[in-house]
Amino acid sequence: MLLGKVVGTVVASRKEATIEGLKLLVVRPCEVDGEPSGAPIVAADAVGAGVGEVVLFAAGSSARQTEVTNNRPVDHTIMAVVDMVVVGDETRYEK
């Protein structure tokens, strides 16, 4: 899994039938302190994440292994909303 920060939403009025009903969010990979560090991607939301939240997301075939995305054509899925990241004895991110 990868850390990312939700930076936006995607609205598509016409889409493939197998992704109907999926909430799509724009996520930028981020560092352990929540600072964005990579190019944005679009991810299906399996947990009800929102803009501004730090999340864990999966890529590739792992993205299709949730109840929400099973057998759907997605490459990235948000699988958790992060409350805290601790590295060693230091809290690097807290919601």
Backbone atoms as SQL, in Angstrom:
CREATE TABLE atoms (id INTEGER PRIMARY KEY, chain TEXT, resi INTEGER, resn TEXT, atom TEXT, x REAL, y REAL, z REAL);
INSERT INTO atoms VALUES
  (1, 'A', 1, 'MET', 'N', 0.835, -1.179, 0.000),
  (2, 'A', 1, 'MET', 'CA', 0.000, 0.000, 0.000),
  (3, 'A', 1, 'MET', 'C', 0.873, 1.233, 0.000),
  (4, 'A', 2, 'LEU', 'N', 0.291, 2.327, -0.451),
  (5, 'A', 2, 'LEU', 'CA', 1.002, 3.592, -0.584),
  (6, 'A', 2, 'LEU', 'C', 0.262, 4.688, 0.169),
  (7, 'A', 3, 'LEU', 'N', 1.012, 5.683, 0.646),
  (8, 'A', 3, 'LEU', 'CA', 0.393, 6.851, 1.277),
  (9, 'A', 3, 'LEU', 'C', 0.085, 7.898, 0.222),
  (10, 'A', 4, 'GLY', 'N', -1.069, 8.539, 0.357),
  (11, 'A', 4, 'GLY', 'CA', -1.428, 9.606, -0.554),
  (12, 'A', 4, 'GLY', 'C', -2.333, 10.612, 0.129),
  (13, 'A', 5, 'LYS', 'N', -2.487, 11.777, -0.496),
  (14, 'A', 5, 'LYS', 'CA', -3.377, 12.805, 0.024),
  (15, 'A', 5, 'LYS', 'C', -4.440, 13.084, -1.029),
  (16, 'A', 6, 'VAL', 'N', -5.703, 13.060, -0.616),
  (17, 'A', 6, 'VAL', 'CA', -6.804, 13.331, -1.540),
  (18, 'A', 6, 'VAL', 'C', -6.823, 14.832, -1.828),
  (19, 'A', 7, 'VAL', 'N', -6.695, 15.177, -3.119),
  (20, 'A', 7, 'VAL', 'CA', -6.627, 16.586, -3.508),
  (21, 'A', 7, 'VAL', 'C', -7.801, 17.029, -4.378),
  (22, 'A', 8, 'GLY', 'N', -8.681, 16.115, -4.738),
  (23, 'A', 8, 'GLY', 'CA', -9.818, 16.510, -5.563),
  (24, 'A', 8, 'GLY', 'C', -10.742, 15.352, -5.876),
  (25, 'A', 9, 'THR', 'N', -11.770, 15.650, -6.638),
  (26, 'A', 9, 'THR', 'CA', -12.750, 14.644, -7.043),
  (27, 'A', 9, 'THR', 'C', -12.830, 14.589, -8.557),
  (28, 'A', 10, 'VAL', 'N', -13.346, 13.485, -9.075),
  (29, 'A', 10, 'VAL', 'CA', -13.565, 13.322, -10.511),
  (30, 'A', 10, 'VAL', 'C', -15.051, 13.048, -10.705),
  (31, 'A', 11, 'VAL', 'N', -15.670, 13.833, -11.590),
  (32, 'A', 11, 'VAL', 'CA', -17.067, 13.610, -11.943),
  (33, 'A', 11, 'VAL', 'C', -17.114, 13.250, -13.416),
  (34, 'A', 12, 'ALA', 'N', -17.734, 12.118, -13.727),
  (35, 'A', 12, 'ALA', 'CA', -17.849, 11.661, -15.116),
  (36, 'A', 12, 'ALA', 'C', -19.310, 11.285, -15.358),
  (37, 'A', 13, 'SER', 'N', -19.975, 12.038, -16.209),
  (38, 'A', 13, 'SER', 'CA', -21.395, 11.769, -16.451),
  (39, 'A', 13, 'SER', 'C', -21.602, 10.550, -17.341),
  (40, 'A', 14, 'ARG', 'N', -20.614, 10.216, -18.154),
  (41, 'A', 14, 'ARG', 'CA', -20.675, 9.012, -18.991),
  (42, 'A', 14, 'ARG', 'C', -19.474, 8.153, -18.661),
  (43, 'A', 15, 'LYS', 'N', -19.749, 6.892, -18.341),
  (44, 'A', 15, 'LYS', 'CA', -18.648, 5.994, -18.014),
  (45, 'A', 15, 'LYS', 'C', -19.044, 4.552, -18.285),
  (46, 'A', 16, 'GLU', 'N', -18.062, 3.696, -18.307),
  (47, 'A', 16, 'GLU', 'CA', -18.245, 2.263, -18.499),
  (48, 'A', 16, 'GLU', 'C', -19.170, 1.739, -17.401),
  (49, 'A', 17, 'ALA', 'N', -20.066, 0.860, -17.767),
  (50, 'A', 17, 'ALA', 'CA', -21.068, 0.355, -16.822),
  (51, 'A', 17, 'ALA', 'C', -20.460, -0.284, -15.579),
  (52, 'A', 18, 'THR', 'N', -19.304, -0.922, -15.704),
  (53, 'A', 18, 'THR', 'CA', -18.714, -1.612, -14.542),
  (54, 'A', 18, 'THR', 'C', -18.136, -0.662, -13.499),
  (55, 'A', 19, 'ILE', 'N', -17.996, 0.623, -13.822),
  (56, 'A', 19, 'ILE', 'CA', -17.543, 1.566, -12.791),
  (57, 'A', 19, 'ILE', 'C', -18.671, 2.506, -12.340),
  (58, 'A', 20, 'GLU', 'N', -19.889, 2.255, -12.802),
  (59, 'A', 20, 'GLU', 'CA', -21.042, 3.008, -12.303),
  (60, 'A', 20, 'GLU', 'C', -21.112, 2.869, -10.789),
  (61, 'A', 21, 'GLY', 'N', -21.388, 3.965, -10.114),
  (62, 'A', 21, 'GLY', 'CA', -21.542, 3.936, -8.663),
  (63, 'A', 21, 'GLY', 'C', -20.260, 4.086, -7.876),
  (64, 'A', 22, 'LEU', 'N', -19.101, 4.034, -8.535),
  (65, 'A', 22, 'LEU', 'CA', -17.834, 4.228, -7.820),
  (66, 'A', 22, 'LEU', 'C', -17.562, 5.714, -7.629),
  (67, 'A', 23, 'LYS', 'N', -17.143, 6.098, -6.434),
  (68, 'A', 23, 'LYS', 'CA', -16.694, 7.459, -6.164),
  (69, 'A', 23, 'LYS', 'C', -15.229, 7.525, -6.579),
  (70, 'A', 24, 'LEU', 'N', -14.890, 8.490, -7.427),
  (71, 'A', 24, 'LEU', 'CA', -13.524, 8.631, -7.931),
  (72, 'A', 24, 'LEU', 'C', -12.886, 9.877, -7.337),
  (73, 'A', 25, 'LEU', 'N', -11.679, 9.726, -6.804),
  (74, 'A', 25, 'LEU', 'CA', -10.965, 10.830, -6.173),
  (75, 'A', 25, 'LEU', 'C', -9.579, 10.994, -6.781),
  (76, 'A', 26, 'VAL', 'N', -9.092, 12.232, -6.778),
  (77, 'A', 26, 'VAL', 'CA', -7.735, 12.529, -7.228),
  (78, 'A', 26, 'VAL', 'C', -6.827, 12.453, -6.005),
  (79, 'A', 27, 'VAL', 'N', -5.793, 11.622, -6.101),
  (80, 'A', 27, 'VAL', 'CA', -4.869, 11.387, -4.989),
  (81, 'A', 27, 'VAL', 'C', -3.449, 11.669, -5.455),
  (82, 'A', 28, 'ARG', 'N', -2.690, 12.400, -4.633),
  (83, 'A', 28, 'ARG', 'CA', -1.252, 12.577, -4.882),
  (84, 'A', 28, 'ARG', 'C', -0.484, 11.755, -3.863),
  (85, 'A', 29, 'PRO', 'N', 0.427, 10.912, -4.319),
  (86, 'A', 29, 'PRO', 'CA', 1.289, 10.207, -3.356),
  (87, 'A', 29, 'PRO', 'C', 1.921, 11.235, -2.419),
  (88, 'A', 30, 'CYS', 'N', 2.181, 10.840, -1.170),
  (89, 'A', 30, 'CYS', 'CA', 2.741, 11.793, -0.219),
  (90, 'A', 30, 'CYS', 'C', 3.777, 11.143, 0.681),
  (91, 'A', 31, 'GLU', 'N', 4.516, 12.007, 1.364),
  (92, 'A', 31, 'GLU', 'CA', 5.513, 11.584, 2.346),
  (93, 'A', 31, 'GLU', 'C', 4.804, 11.220, 3.648),
  (94, 'A', 32, 'VAL', 'N', 5.527, 10.692, 4.627),
  (95, 'A', 32, 'VAL', 'CA', 4.930, 10.286, 5.893),
  (96, 'A', 32, 'VAL', 'C', 4.359, 11.453, 6.694),
  (97, 'A', 33, 'ASP', 'N', 4.745, 12.695, 6.354),
  (98, 'A', 33, 'ASP', 'CA', 4.192, 13.858, 7.043),
  (99, 'A', 33, 'ASP', 'C', 2.971, 14.436, 6.331),
  (100, 'A', 34, 'GLY', 'N', 2.523, 13.775, 5.252),
  (101, 'A', 34, 'GLY', 'CA', 1.336, 14.218, 4.521),
  (102, 'A', 34, 'GLY', 'C', 1.613, 15.184, 3.387),
  (103, 'A', 35, 'GLU', 'N', 2.880, 15.561, 3.188),
  (104, 'A', 35, 'GLU', 'CA', 3.225, 16.482, 2.110),
  (105, 'A', 35, 'GLU', 'C', 3.246, 15.743, 0.774),
  (106, 'A', 36, 'PRO', 'N', 2.469, 16.216, -0.222),
  (107, 'A', 36, 'PRO', 'CA', 2.439, 15.555, -1.538),
  (108, 'A', 36, 'PRO', 'C', 3.834, 15.470, -2.151),
  (109, 'A', 37, 'SER', 'N', 4.092, 14.343, -2.857),
  (110, 'A', 37, 'SER', 'CA', 5.434, 14.138, -3.405),
  (111, 'A', 37, 'SER', 'C', 5.441, 13.494, -4.782),
  (112, 'A', 38, 'GLY', 'N', 4.311, 13.368, -5.408),
  (113, 'A', 38, 'GLY', 'CA', 4.288, 12.700, -6.706),
  (114, 'A', 38, 'GLY', 'C', 3.164, 13.191, -7.584),
  (115, 'A', 39, 'ALA', 'N', 3.091, 12.604, -8.761),
  (116, 'A', 39, 'ALA', 'CA', 2.061, 12.970, -9.730),
  (117, 'A', 39, 'ALA', 'C', 0.694, 12.438, -9.285),
  (118, 'A', 40, 'PRO', 'N', -0.368, 13.194, -9.540),
  (119, 'A', 40, 'PRO', 'CA', -1.696, 12.755, -9.125),
  (120, 'A', 40, 'PRO', 'C', -2.191, 11.551, -9.923),
  (121, 'A', 41, 'ILE', 'N', -3.013, 10.744, -9.265),
  (122, 'A', 41, 'ILE', 'CA', -3.656, 9.594, -9.898),
  (123, 'A', 41, 'ILE', 'C', -5.148, 9.661, -9.549),
  (124, 'A', 42, 'VAL', 'N', -5.956, 8.889, -10.254),
  (125, 'A', 42, 'VAL', 'CA', -7.375, 8.766, -9.928),
  (126, 'A', 42, 'VAL', 'C', -7.572, 7.410, -9.262),
  (127, 'A', 43, 'ALA', 'N', -8.263, 7.424, -8.114),
  (128, 'A', 43, 'ALA', 'CA', -8.481, 6.188, -7.363),
  (129, 'A', 43, 'ALA', 'C', -9.957, 6.021, -7.045),
  (130, 'A', 44, 'ALA', 'N', -10.415, 4.784, -7.091),
  (131, 'A', 44, 'ALA', 'CA', -11.759, 4.458, -6.625),
  (132, 'A', 44, 'ALA', 'C', -11.727, 4.492, -5.100),
  (133, 'A', 45, 'ASP', 'N', -12.785, 5.029, -4.497),
  (134, 'A', 45, 'ASP', 'CA', -12.843, 5.152, -3.044),
  (135, 'A', 45, 'ASP', 'C', -13.671, 4.019, -2.456),
  (136, 'A', 46, 'ALA', 'N', -13.037, 3.163, -1.665),
  (137, 'A', 46, 'ALA', 'CA', -13.733, 2.030, -1.051),
  (138, 'A', 46, 'ALA', 'C', -14.112, 2.288, 0.403),
  (139, 'A', 47, 'VAL', 'N', -13.738, 3.471, 0.954),
  (140, 'A', 47, 'VAL', 'CA', -13.922, 3.689, 2.391),
  (141, 'A', 47, 'VAL', 'C', -14.575, 5.019, 2.775),
  (142, 'A', 48, 'GLY', 'N', -14.959, 5.833, 1.823),
  (143, 'A', 48, 'GLY', 'CA', -15.596, 7.111, 2.150),
  (144, 'A', 48, 'GLY', 'C', -14.630, 8.217, 2.511),
  (145, 'A', 49, 'ALA', 'N', -13.487, 8.269, 1.840),
  (146, 'A', 49, 'ALA', 'CA', -12.488, 9.315, 2.081),
  (147, 'A', 49, 'ALA', 'C', -12.974, 10.650, 1.523),
  (148, 'A', 50, 'GLY', 'N', -12.326, 11.736, 1.968),
  (149, 'A', 50, 'GLY', 'CA', -12.686, 13.067, 1.501),
  (150, 'A', 50, 'GLY', 'C', -11.468, 13.892, 1.157),
  (151, 'A', 51, 'VAL', 'N', -11.705, 15.003, 0.478),
  (152, 'A', 51, 'VAL', 'CA', -10.623, 15.909, 0.078),
  (153, 'A', 51, 'VAL', 'C', -9.884, 16.394, 1.320),
  (154, 'A', 52, 'GLY', 'N', -8.554, 16.376, 1.241),
  (155, 'A', 52, 'GLY', 'CA', -7.696, 16.820, 2.332),
  (156, 'A', 52, 'GLY', 'C', -7.222, 15.714, 3.244),
  (157, 'A', 53, 'GLU', 'N', -7.789, 14.520, 3.122),
  (158, 'A', 53, 'GLU', 'CA', -7.399, 13.425, 4.006),
  (159, 'A', 53, 'GLU', 'C', -6.195, 12.668, 3.458),
  (160, 'A', 54, 'VAL', 'N', -5.370, 12.172, 4.367),
  (161, 'A', 54, 'VAL', 'CA', -4.272, 11.276, 4.009),
  (162, 'A', 54, 'VAL', 'C', -4.854, 9.865, 4.019),
  (163, 'A', 55, 'VAL', 'N', -4.538, 9.104, 2.983),
  (164, 'A', 55, 'VAL', 'CA', -5.131, 7.778, 2.799),
  (165, 'A', 55, 'VAL', 'C', -4.067, 6.750, 2.451),
  (166, 'A', 56, 'LEU', 'N', -4.435, 5.484, 2.591),
  (167, 'A', 56, 'LEU', 'CA', -3.637, 4.379, 2.063),
  (168, 'A', 56, 'LEU', 'C', -4.341, 3.917, 0.802),
  (169, 'A', 57, 'PHE', 'N', -3.573, 3.749, -0.286),
  (170, 'A', 57, 'PHE', 'CA', -4.184, 3.246, -1.507),
  (171, 'A', 57, 'PHE', 'C', -3.341, 2.125, -2.084),
  (172, 'A', 58, 'ALA', 'N', -4.020, 1.265, -2.816),
  (173, 'A', 58, 'ALA', 'CA', -3.359, 0.138, -3.472),
  (174, 'A', 58, 'ALA', 'C', -3.350, 0.389, -4.967),
  (175, 'A', 59, 'ALA', 'N', -2.350, -0.178, -5.636),
  (176, 'A', 59, 'ALA', 'CA', -2.219, -0.019, -7.080),
  (177, 'A', 59, 'ALA', 'C', -2.162, -1.385, -7.751),
  (178, 'A', 60, 'GLY', 'N', -2.501, -1.408, -9.036),
  (179, 'A', 60, 'GLY', 'CA', -2.417, -2.643, -9.807),
  (180, 'A', 60, 'GLY', 'C', -3.494, -3.643, -9.428),
  (181, 'A', 61, 'SER', 'N', -3.162, -4.921, -9.515),
  (182, 'A', 61, 'SER', 'CA', -4.158, -5.956, -9.264),
  (183, 'A', 61, 'SER', 'C', -4.681, -5.921, -7.824),
  (184, 'A', 62, 'SER', 'N', -3.901, -5.426, -6.883),
  (185, 'A', 62, 'SER', 'CA', -4.372, -5.308, -5.498),
  (186, 'A', 62, 'SER', 'C', -5.549, -4.348, -5.380),
  (187, 'A', 63, 'ALA', 'N', -5.637, -3.386, -6.282),
  (188, 'A', 63, 'ALA', 'CA', -6.730, -2.414, -6.256),
  (189, 'A', 63, 'ALA', 'C', -8.080, -3.054, -6.554),
  (190, 'A', 64, 'ARG', 'N', -8.077, -4.225, -7.140),
  (191, 'A', 64, 'ARG', 'CA', -9.325, -4.907, -7.490),
  (192, 'A', 64, 'ARG', 'C', -9.707, -5.976, -6.478),
  (193, 'A', 65, 'GLN', 'N', -9.108, -5.943, -5.304),
  (194, 'A', 65, 'GLN', 'CA', -9.361, -6.980, -4.309),
  (195, 'A', 65, 'GLN', 'C', -10.157, -6.487, -3.106),
  (196, 'A', 66, 'THR', 'N', -10.973, -5.448, -3.293),
  (197, 'A', 66, 'THR', 'CA', -11.878, -5.008, -2.228),
  (198, 'A', 66, 'THR', 'C', -13.290, -5.411, -2.614),
  (199, 'A', 67, 'GLU', 'N', -14.196, -5.379, -1.661),
  (200, 'A', 67, 'GLU', 'CA', -15.595, -5.688, -1.973),
  (201, 'A', 67, 'GLU', 'C', -16.161, -4.696, -2.978),
  (202, 'A', 68, 'VAL', 'N', -15.740, -3.441, -2.887),
  (203, 'A', 68, 'VAL', 'CA', -16.257, -2.383, -3.767),
  (204, 'A', 68, 'VAL', 'C', -15.716, -2.504, -5.188),
  (205, 'A', 69, 'THR', 'N', -14.476, -2.962, -5.347),
  (206, 'A', 69, 'THR', 'CA', -13.836, -2.946, -6.669),
  (207, 'A', 69, 'THR', 'C', -13.638, -4.327, -7.280),
  (208, 'A', 70, 'ASN', 'N', -14.127, -5.358, -6.657),
  (209, 'A', 70, 'ASN', 'CA', -13.945, -6.721, -7.148),
  (210, 'A', 70, 'ASN', 'C', -14.382, -6.851, -8.611),
  (211, 'A', 71, 'ASN', 'N', -13.453, -7.304, -9.451),
  (212, 'A', 71, 'ASN', 'CA', -13.707, -7.517, -10.891),
  (213, 'A', 71, 'ASN', 'C', -14.085, -6.247, -11.647),
  (214, 'A', 72, 'ARG', 'N', -13.673, -5.098, -11.139),
  (215, 'A', 72, 'ARG', 'CA', -13.919, -3.827, -11.836),
  (216, 'A', 72, 'ARG', 'C', -12.590, -3.311, -12.399),
  (217, 'A', 73, 'PRO', 'N', -12.625, -2.592, -13.518),
  (218, 'A', 73, 'PRO', 'CA', -11.389, -2.145, -14.170),
  (219, 'A', 73, 'PRO', 'C', -10.778, -0.902, -13.517),
  (220, 'A', 74, 'VAL', 'N', -10.194, -1.072, -12.335),
  (221, 'A', 74, 'VAL', 'CA', -9.544, 0.045, -11.643),
  (222, 'A', 74, 'VAL', 'C', -8.072, -0.292, -11.399),
  (223, 'A', 75, 'ASP', 'N', -7.239, 0.733, -11.431),
  (224, 'A', 75, 'ASP', 'CA', -5.808, 0.558, -11.175),
  (225, 'A', 75, 'ASP', 'C', -5.391, 1.031, -9.784),
  (226, 'A', 76, 'HIS', 'N', -6.227, 1.883, -9.153),
  (227, 'A', 76, 'HIS', 'CA', -5.913, 2.401, -7.816),
  (228, 'A', 76, 'HIS', 'C', -7.190, 2.426, -6.979),
  (229, 'A', 77, 'THR', 'N', -7.082, 2.014, -5.724),
  (230, 'A', 77, 'THR', 'CA', -8.221, 2.028, -4.810),
  (231, 'A', 77, 'THR', 'C', -7.784, 2.536, -3.447),
  (232, 'A', 78, 'ILE', 'N', -8.555, 3.480, -2.898),
  (233, 'A', 78, 'ILE', 'CA', -8.322, 3.950, -1.535),
  (234, 'A', 78, 'ILE', 'C', -8.896, 2.901, -0.596),
  (235, 'A', 79, 'MET', 'N', -8.035, 2.416, 0.317),
  (236, 'A', 79, 'MET', 'CA', -8.422, 1.314, 1.191),
  (237, 'A', 79, 'MET', 'C', -8.474, 1.685, 2.665),
  (238, 'A', 80, 'ALA', 'N', -7.995, 2.878, 3.028),
  (239, 'A', 80, 'ALA', 'CA', -8.016, 3.299, 4.430),
  (240, 'A', 80, 'ALA', 'C', -7.807, 4.804, 4.519),
  (241, 'A', 81, 'VAL', 'N', -8.403, 5.411, 5.539),
  (242, 'A', 81, 'VAL', 'CA', -8.149, 6.809, 5.880),
  (243, 'A', 81, 'VAL', 'C', -7.190, 6.791, 7.064),
  (244, 'A', 82, 'VAL', 'N', -6.086, 7.506, 6.937),
  (245, 'A', 82, 'VAL', 'CA', -5.009, 7.479, 7.940),
  (246, 'A', 82, 'VAL', 'C', -5.311, 8.453, 9.078),
  (247, 'A', 83, 'ASP', 'N', -5.203, 7.968, 10.312),
  (248, 'A', 83, 'ASP', 'CA', -5.361, 8.828, 11.483),
  (249, 'A', 83, 'ASP', 'C', -4.016, 9.339, 11.991),
  (250, 'A', 84, 'MET', 'N', -2.985, 8.477, 11.896),
  (251, 'A', 84, 'MET', 'CA', -1.684, 8.854, 12.439),
  (252, 'A', 84, 'MET', 'C', -0.590, 8.039, 11.772),
  (253, 'A', 85, 'VAL', 'N', 0.580, 8.679, 11.581),
  (254, 'A', 85, 'VAL', 'CA', 1.772, 7.985, 11.116),
  (255, 'A', 85, 'VAL', 'C', 2.878, 8.246, 12.134),
  (256, 'A', 86, 'VAL', 'N', 3.428, 7.164, 12.679),
  (257, 'A', 86, 'VAL', 'CA', 4.515, 7.261, 13.647),
  (258, 'A', 86, 'VAL', 'C', 5.719, 6.545, 13.059),
  (259, 'A', 87, 'VAL', 'N', 6.859, 7.236, 13.027),
  (260, 'A', 87, 'VAL', 'CA', 8.101, 6.652, 12.543),
  (261, 'A', 87, 'VAL', 'C', 9.093, 6.686, 13.707),
  (262, 'A', 88, 'GLY', 'N', 9.511, 5.508, 14.150),
  (263, 'A', 88, 'GLY', 'CA', 10.353, 5.436, 15.343),
  (264, 'A', 88, 'GLY', 'C', 9.534, 5.925, 16.537),
  (265, 'A', 89, 'ASP', 'N', 10.021, 6.920, 17.231),
  (266, 'A', 89, 'ASP', 'CA', 9.297, 7.509, 18.365),
  (267, 'A', 89, 'ASP', 'C', 8.619, 8.822, 18.001),
  (268, 'A', 90, 'GLU', 'N', 8.681, 9.202, 16.729),
  (269, 'A', 90, 'GLU', 'CA', 8.201, 10.513, 16.300),
  (270, 'A', 90, 'GLU', 'C', 6.883, 10.404, 15.530),
  (271, 'A', 91, 'THR', 'N', 5.894, 11.167, 15.968),
  (272, 'A', 91, 'THR', 'CA', 4.635, 11.258, 15.219),
  (273, 'A', 91, 'THR', 'C', 4.869, 12.202, 14.058),
  (274, 'A', 92, 'ARG', 'N', 4.790, 11.669, 12.828),
  (275, 'A', 92, 'ARG', 'CA', 5.067, 12.463, 11.625),
  (276, 'A', 92, 'ARG', 'C', 3.803, 13.063, 11.028),
  (277, 'A', 93, 'TYR', 'N', 2.645, 12.413, 11.280),
  (278, 'A', 93, 'TYR', 'CA', 1.370, 12.934, 10.779),
  (279, 'A', 93, 'TYR', 'C', 0.278, 12.552, 11.765),
  (280, 'A', 94, 'GLU', 'N', -0.615, 13.487, 12.028),
  (281, 'A', 94, 'GLU', 'CA', -1.784, 13.198, 12.839),
  (282, 'A', 94, 'GLU', 'C', -2.954, 13.983, 12.277),
  (283, 'A', 95, 'LYS', 'N', -4.051, 13.290, 12.095),
  (284, 'A', 95, 'LYS', 'CA', -5.257, 13.884, 11.504),
  (285, 'A', 95, 'LYS', 'C', -5.800, 14.982, 12.382);
